[in-house]
Amino acid sequence: FELKPHQRAPPQKGMLQGFIGMFKGGPQPRAPCSGADASIVADAEVNAEDDVLHLTTLPSFSHTLAPSDSERLIQMLTVPYIRIPLILAFLADESRLNALVDTTLQNVVDSC
């Protein structure tokens, strides 16, 4: 029993080819960047909390968040594992709850 060419599985890369591929740029991501990426939200390169302090403009989310609140939100997005509870606790405050009317902020929370 032999498979026809259109039924065959694609050839697998060897371990050495996979290792070399890591240094050649590797495969492209399968999905676009997350909406909860701090760099996307800030529209600037943000890799750590300190980078947020150097931003010249901050998103206002349709003027629903103060600049200081927006700065805190972006800083929370830089923490990968605990950002979900941080952001939910941040937005659960009565003074910030109305900020969720902004669809961009809804996308950020949904992407976490």
Summary of the structure (lengths in Angstrom):
residues: 112
radius of gyration: 20.7
end to end distance: 48.6
largest distance: 69.3
contacts: 242
relative contact order: 0.13
helix: 50%
strand: 0%
